[in-house]
Amino acid sequence: MNTHGSPLQRGTPGRMRRRTQLTPARLGVYAFLLTAALFFLLPLYVMLVTSVKPMSEIRLGNLLAFPAHFTLDAWSAAWQSACTGLDCNGIQVGFWNSVRIVAPSTVLSILIGAVNGYALSFWRPRGAGVLFGVLLMGAFIPVQVMVYPLVRVLASVHLFSSLPGIVVIHAIFGMPVMTLLFRNYYASIPQELFKAARIDGGGFWRIFVQLMLPMSTPIIVVAIIMQVTGIWNDFILGLVFAGTKNLPMTVQLNNIINTTTGERLYNVNMAATILTSLVPLAIYFISGRWFVRGIASGAVKG
């Protein structure tokens, strides 16, 4: 029996040791990553510790100090009783408004983008290239440029300051990017699959529903992450188009922080800010790996 092992086996430990050596370049990379992590995590740390401190400790000015008296009263006040204008029902009202805005807006924009990308990739109507260029232009036009015309259009059809109105607005602004995502993804699918489905008698919608959608899970996950986080974090469109009864969480957060009446409660402000950002943070932490996979799966062809 060979007690020394094969040359490949004998060489493996040495290669593994060389890979784990801390070279100056590796130390520099680690130092840079650690510095970047601290840079981005420090504001979150300040927000967290401030939100669990009573105001008596915050007035001492020890911004980075741990709380001597831990309390969740600020979180309860931010959620239930903080004033977001004339109403003092907390930021929970804005949370449910944001949910009602995000859910239909995300579904509608992804559905429209998927159909557009499918049509531009496989059916290619006359002028498809020009249409795709026009759609892409919409992704680069500043929102502020289109606010006033959209206000006039929605007012003329009686959708301004309403929940359906803000849903339509988010669907319109999300359509160019969603079309680009799905077109690039469908362009990476072999044309032979589409041709075989056509030979079997499949029409436009049958091929889309029974063939393309089941294959689109990776890019749908990417689209959901992008749309949910983008719509949830939106401020200006919600402020202009949602109306006073449907103001999203970001607008109500602004009202809490910028209030000029009474004492400025920094712990409540920090708690409200964290509550507003919990949904995007949770989505990125939970779905980050799928996001990278979906982007990579649609990056084979342009």
N, C-alpha and C positions, 0 to 999 in steps of 0.2 A: 504493500500500500504506500502511496506517495504521501509522506508526512509534510512535505514542504508546500504542497498545493501547486496549482498551475501558475504559469507566469502572470496570467490575468488576475488570479486571486492574490498573488503576492504583491502585485502592483497597486491593487485597489486601496489598501490603507494609506499608502503614501500619497496617492492622489487626493484622498479625502482629507488628509492632514494639510496638504497644500491649499486646499480650497477653504479651509477654516482659519488659515493664518490671518492675523489682523495686520494687514499692510497699511502704510500711510494713506493710500488712496481710499481703502475701505473705511479707515477711521474718519477720514474727511467726509465721506458720504454719510456715515452714521451721525457725525456731529451736525452736518447740515440738516438731515432729516429730524433730528432731535430739536434743533433750534426752530425749524419751521413748525413742528408740532406744538412746541411751547408758545410760539407766537400766535398761533390760531386758537389754542386752547385757553390761553390766559383770559381773554374776554369772557369765555363761557364760565370759567372758574369764578371770576368776579361776579357775574350775574347770579350764579348758583349760591355763593356764600352770602351775597347781599339779600337775596330773596328769603333766606331763612334767618335773618337777623332782625331783632326789633329796632325801631327807629332810634332808640336811645343809644345803641351801639353804633349805628351808622353815622350818627352825628359826631362821634369821636374821630372820624376820619381815617380809621385803620382799614383801608380798602381791601388789603390782601389777608387780613387776619381771619382766623376761623371764628365762627360765632360762639360767644361764651354762653348764650342762652338760645338754644335751638328752638325755633317755632315755625309752624306752617300757617300761621294766621294770615300772612300776606298772600299765600297761594289761595286760601279760601276766599279772601276778600277780592282778589283779582278775578276769580271765577264767578263769584256770586253777587258781589255788592259794589264793585268798582263802578264809578260813574263814567259813562261813555257819551257824555252830553247831558241832556235833560233826564235821561233814564239812568238809574243806578242798579242795574241787574247783572253787572259783571260782564266779562268777555264771553261767557257761555252763549249769549245771544248771537254774537258774531261767529262763533264756532259753528253753530248749526246753520247759519246763513251761508258760511263758506262751504259746508257740506252740500247744501242744496244747489249751490252754484257749480261746484267742482264736478259732482257726479254726472249730471247730464252734459255739461260742457265737454268733459273728457270723452265720454262715449260718442257724442256727436262728431267731434273733431277727428277722432281716430277712425270712425266709420267713413267719413267723407274722404280723409286722407288715404285710407286703404283702397277705396273704390277708385280714386283718382290715380294712385300709383299703379294699381292693377290695369286700368285702362291704358295708361301711358306706356306700360311695359309690354303688354301682349296684344292689345287691339290696335293701338297706334292710329287714331283717327287722323284725318287730314289736318295739318297744322298743329300736330301734337307737340313738336319742338317749340313752336312759338307760344303755345298755351303753357307749357312747362316753364318757359322763361318768364312769362307774365306772372305766374304763381310765385316763382322765386323772388321776383321783384318785391312782392308783398311782404316777404320775410325781412327785407332790409329797409323798408320805409318806416321812419319813426312813428310811434303811436300818436304822439302829439299832433302830427300833421293831419291825421284822419279823425281826430276826436270831434271837431265841429261838424264836418259833413255827416258823420255817423249820427250825431245828435239830431240833426235835421231829418235824416232819413227815418230813424226810429220814432221820432215825434210824429212824422207824417203817417206812420202805420200804427200809432198808438201803442208802441212797445217801450218807449223811453221811461226810465225809472221803474222798471218792472223786472221780475225774475226771468221771464222768457227773453227779455231784451238783453240782459247781461250774458245769458247763456248763448244767444246768437252771436254776440260780439266776440266772446272767447272762441267760439267755433270758427268764426271768420279769421281771427288772428292766428289760430292754430293750424289752419288748413295748409298754408304753404310749407311749413316745416314738416308736417305729417305727410304731405304728398311726397316731399323729397325723401323722407325716410323709407316709405313703403315702395317708392319707385326703385330706389337703389337696392332694396332687399329683393324685390321681385325680379330685378334684372340679373340677380345671381342664381335664379332658378333656371334649370335647363329648359330651353324652348321645346324640347321633345315631349316633356310632360304636358305642356299646353296643347301641342299638336295632337297628341294621342287622345286627350280629352275632347278635342274638336272632332276627331274622327269617330269617336264613340257617340257623337250627337250632343255633346254638351254645349249649352248656350252661355251667354255672358254671365248671368247670375248663378246658374248652376255650377259652372266651373269655379266661380269666385267663392261660393258658399261651401261647396263640397270638397274642393281641392286646395284653393289658395289660403283660405282662412285657417284650416287645420295646420298648415305648414308655417303659419305666420306668428306662432307663439313667441319666439324670441324678440321679434321686432315690436310686437304688441306690448310686451313687457317694457321695452325701452320707451315706447310712445306713452304708456300710462305714467311712467316715472316722470317724463318730461312735462306732460300736460298737468298732472296733479300738482307737482311742485311749482310749475310756472303760474298756474291759475291761483293756487293757494297763496302764493307770495305776491300776487298782483295788488297794487294799491290804486293807481290812477283810474283804471277802467272801472273798478268797483265803486270808487268814489263818484265818478261821473254818471255811470249808467245804471247802477243797481237800485238807486232810490233809497230813501231814508229807512224803509222797512226791511231792506235786504242788504244792508251794509256788511261786507265781509269782515273777517276777523282782523285783517291788517288795518282797515280804516278805524275800527273801534279801538284797536291798540293805540293808534295815533291820537285819538281823542282822549284816552286815559293818560298818556304820557304828557301831552301838551296842555292839559287843563291848567288854568291859572287861578282857580278858586281854592282856598284852604291851603293846608300844608301839603307840600310835595312829598308823597310817600314813595321813596325810592325802592323800598322792598316790594311794594305792590307793583310798581312799574316793571321791575326785573322779573317778577313772577309772571306777569301778563305777557312779557316778551318771550319768555321760555315756553309758556303754554301755546303761544301763537306759532312758534317754530317747531313744536314737537312732531307734527305730522310730516313735514318734509324731512326732518332728521330721521324719523323712524323709517320712512320709505327708503332713504339712501342706505341706512344701516342694514335693513332687511334685504333689499333688492339690489345692492351694489354689484354683486357678482353677476347677476342676470343682466344688469345694465351693460356691463363690459362685454359679455357674451353676445348680447343682441346687437350692439354696435359693430362688433367684429364680424358677425354673420352677414351683415348688410354692407360690408366694405369691400366685397370682392370685385364688384363692377360699379362703374359710375353711371 
